[in-house]
Amino acid sequence: MTTQLKEMRMQDSIELIIGSERPIRKAVKDDIIKEICKSCGGCTVLNSTGYWIEEAGEVRKASYEGNVVTEDTLHVQLTSETNKTQHVYGELQAIVKDAKLVYGLDIKWVHCKVSTSRGAHFEV
């Protein structure tokens, strides 16, 4: 059976980049990922390192100068049906905030990106 394009559901792709100045232990990342999977059914995790100019932050400039710093990141991608995205986003915020408190993580900001698309799974 072939999945037809018209059978695809509207969904939001959510991408979180959780950065920490100190490395996040694998066991802690695994716990965060487990909680995220409970929230939305599953996710994809990418290996990544964040690179930032020290002065960047919330200041909007045409360009930046200064030292480049790195941070360990937990880069997570997941999808949610569009009508559930706001709820999932709230759960993701709670998961990261709880992990910060429980594990004493050095997390100040989480970059989140949401984009809408159509999607479906197909069996092979």
VOVOBA-357237 format. One record per residue: residue in one letter; x, y, z of N, C-alpha, C in turn. Coordinates in steps of 0.1 Angstrom, whole numbers, padded with zeros to 4 digits, always signed. Example, Ala and Ser with C-alpha at 12.3 -4.5 7.8 and 13.67 -1.06 7.14 Angstrom:
<atoms>
A+0132-0057+0078+0123-0045+0078+0132-0033+0078S+0128-0022+0071+0137-0011+0071+0129+0000+0079
</atoms>
This chain:
<atoms>
M+0008-0012+0000+0000+0000+0000+0009+0012+0000T+0006+0022-0009+0014+0034-0010+0006+0045-0002T+0014+0053+0006+0008+0064+0013+0007+0076+0002Q-0005+0081+0001-0008+0092-0008-0005+0105+0000L+0000+0115-0008+0003+0128-0002-0009+0134+0006K-0021+0132+0000-0033+0138+0007-0036+0131+0020E-0030+0119+0023-0033+0112+0036-0023+0117+0047M-0014+0126+0043-0005+0131+0053-0012+0141+0062R-0008+0141+0075-0014+0150+0085-0006+0162+0087M-0012+0173+0091-0005+0185+0094+0002+0183+0108Q+0014+0187+0108+0022+0185+0120+0032+0196+0121D+0037+0198+0134+0048+0207+0136+0061+0200+0139S+0071+0204+0133+0085+0199+0136+0090+0208+0147I+0094+0202+0158+0100+0210+0169+0114+0206+0171E+0123+0216+0171+0137+0214+0173+0142+0222+0185L+0148+0215+0195+0153+0221+0207+0168+0219+0207I+0175+0230+0210+0190+0229+0212+0192+0234+0226I+0196+0225+0234+0198+0227+0249+0213+0228+0251G+0218+0240+0254+0232+0242+0255+0237+0243+0270S+0249+0239+0273+0254+0239+0286+0269+0242+0285E+0274+0252+0294+0288+0255+0293+0296+0243+0298R+0291+0235+0307+0297+0223+0312+0291+0211+0305P+0299+0201+0302+0293+0189+0295+0282+0183+0303I+0271+0178+0296+0260+0171+0302+0263+0156+0301R+0263+0150+0313+0266+0136+0313+0256+0128+0305K+0261+0117+0299+0252+0109+0290+0240+0104+0298A+0242+0099+0310+0230+0094+0317+0220+0105+0319V+0224+0118+0321+0215+0129+0323+0208+0131+0309K+0215+0131+0298+0209+0133+0285+0199+0122+0283D+0202+0110+0286+0193+0098+0285+0180+0101+0292D+0181+0106+0305+0169+0108+0313+0161+0119+0306I+0167+0130+0301+0159+0140+0295+0152+0135+0282I+0160+0127+0274+0154+0121+0262+0142+0112+0265K+0144+0104+0276+0133+0095+0280+0120+0103+0283E+0122+0114+0291+0110+0123+0294+0104+0129+0282I+0112+0133+0272+0107+0139+0260+0099+0129+0252C+0104+0117+0252+0097+0106+0244+0084+0103+0251K+0083+0103+0264+0070+0101+0271+0060+0112+0267S+0065+0124+0265+0057+0135+0261+0051+0134+0247C+0059+0130+0238+0055+0131+0224+0056+0118+0216G+0060+0107+0222+0061+0094+0216+0075+0090+0211G+0083+0100+0208+0097+0097+0203+0103+0109+0198C+0116+0109+0196+0124+0120+0191+0137+0115+0184T+0143+0124+0178+0156+0121+0172+0166+0130+0179V+0178+0125+0182+0188+0133+0189+0201+0134+0179L+0206+0146+0178+0217+0148+0169+0229+0152+0178N+0241+0147+0174+0253+0151+0181+0257+0165+0176S+0259+0174+0185+0262+0188+0181+0270+0195+0192T+0277+0205+0188+0284+0214+0197+0279+0228+0193G+0276+0236+0203+0272+0250+0200+0285+0259+0200Y+0285+0268+0191+0296+0278+0190+0290+0292+0191W+0294+0301+0200+0288+0314+0202+0299+0324+0204I+0296+0336+0199+0304+0348+0203+0300+0352+0217E+0309+0354+0226+0306+0357+0240+0296+0369+0241E+0297+0379+0233+0289+0391+0234+0275+0389+0228A+0272+0378+0221+0259+0376+0214+0247+0377+0223G+0242+0366+0228+0230+0367+0237+0218+0373+0230E+0212+0381+0238+0199+0388+0233+0202+0401+0225V+0214+0405+0225+0217+0418+0218+0217+0415+0203R+0209+0423+0196+0208+0421+0181+0217+0431+0174K+0227+0426+0167+0236+0434+0160+0238+0429+0146A+0243+0438+0137+0246+0434+0123+0257+0423+0123S+0267+0424+0132+0278+0415+0133+0283+0415+0147Y+0291+0405+0150+0297+0404+0164+0312+0402+0163E+0318+0406+0174+0332+0405+0176+0335+0399+0189G+0346+0393+0191+0349+0387+0204+0353+0373+0203N+0354+0367+0215+0359+0353+0216+0348+0343+0212V+0351+0332+0206+0342+0322+0203+0343+0312+0215V+0331+0309+0220+0330+0299+0231+0322+0287+0226T+0325+0276+0232+0317+0264+0228+0309+0259+0240E+0298+0252+0237+0290+0246+0247+0285+0232+0243D+0284+0223+0252+0279+0210+0250+0264+0212+0247T+0258+0205+0237+0244+0207+0234+0237+0193+0233L+0225+0194+0237+0216+0182+0234+0206+0188+0224H+0207+0182+0212+0200+0187+0200+0189+0177+0197V+0176+0181+0199+0165+0171+0199+0155+0176+0188Q+0151+0167+0180+0140+0169+0170+0129+0160+0172L+0116+0166+0171+0105+0157+0173+0093+0164+0165T+0082+0156+0163+0071+0162+0156+0059+0160+0166S+0049+0169+0163+0037+0169+0171+0025+0173+0161E+0014+0167+0163+0002+0171+0156+0000+0186+0159T-0003+0194+0149-0003+0208+0151-0012+0213+0162N-0023+0206+0164-0033+0210+0175-0027+0206+0189K-0017+0199+0190-0011+0195+0203+0002+0203+0206T+0007+0211+0196+0021+0217+0197+0022+0225+0210Q+0012+0234+0213+0014+0243+0224+0015+0235+0237H+0007+0224+0238+0008+0215+0250+0022+0208+0251V+0026+0203+0240+0040+0196+0240+0051+0206+0243Y+0050+0218+0238+0060+0229+0240+0060+0232+0255G+0049+0233+0262+0049+0235+0276+0055+0223+0284E+0052+0211+0279+0059+0199+0286+0074+0199+0284L+0078+0203+0272+0093+0204+0269+0100+0214+0278Q+0093+0225+0280+0099+0236+0289+0100+0230+0303A+0089+0223+0308+0090+0218+0321+0100+0207+0323I+0102+0199+0313+0112+0188+0313+0126+0194+0315V+0129+0204+0307+0143+0210+0307+0145+0217+0320K+0135+0225+0325+0136+0232+0338+0138+0222+0349D+0130+0212+0349+0131+0201+0360+0145+0195+0360A+0150+0192+0348+0164+0186+0347+0174+0195+0352K+0173+0208+0349+0182+0218+0353+0183+0218+0369L+0172+0218+0375+0171+0218+0390+0176+0205+0396V+0171+0193+0391+0175+0180+0396+0189+0177+0395Y+0195+0180+0383+0209+0176+0380+0219+0188+0381G+0214+0200+0385+0223+0212+0386+0230+0215+0373L+0222+0215+0362+0228+0218+0349+0231+0232+0347D+0241+0235+0339+0244+0249+0336+0238+0254+0323I+0224+0254+0323+0216+0257+0312+0210+0271+0314K+0212+0280+0305+0206+0294+0306+0195+0296+0296W+0198+0291+0284+0189+0293+0272+0187+0280+0265V+0175+0279+0259+0172+0267+0250+0167+0274+0237H+0173+0270+0226+0168+0275+0213+0157+0265+0208C+0146+0271+0205+0135+0263+0200+0130+0268+0187K+0128+0259+0177+0123+0262+0164+0112+0253+0161V+0101+0259+0156+0089+0252+0152+0086+0255+0137S+0084+0245+0129+0079+0247+0115+0068+0237+0112T+0059+0241+0104+0047+0233+0101+0049+0226+0088S+0044+0214+0087+0046+0206+0075+0035+0195+0075R+0034+0188+0064+0026+0176+0064+0035+0164+0065G+0030+0154+0072+0039+0142+0074+0031+0129+0076A+0037+0118+0075+0031+0105+0077+0042+0095+0078H+0039+0083+0084+0048+0072+0084+0044+0062+0073F+0053+0055+0068+0049+0044+0059+0057+0032+0063E+0051+0020+0061+0057+0008+0064+0066+0002+0053V+0077-0003+0056+0086-0009+0046+0086-0024+0047
</atoms>
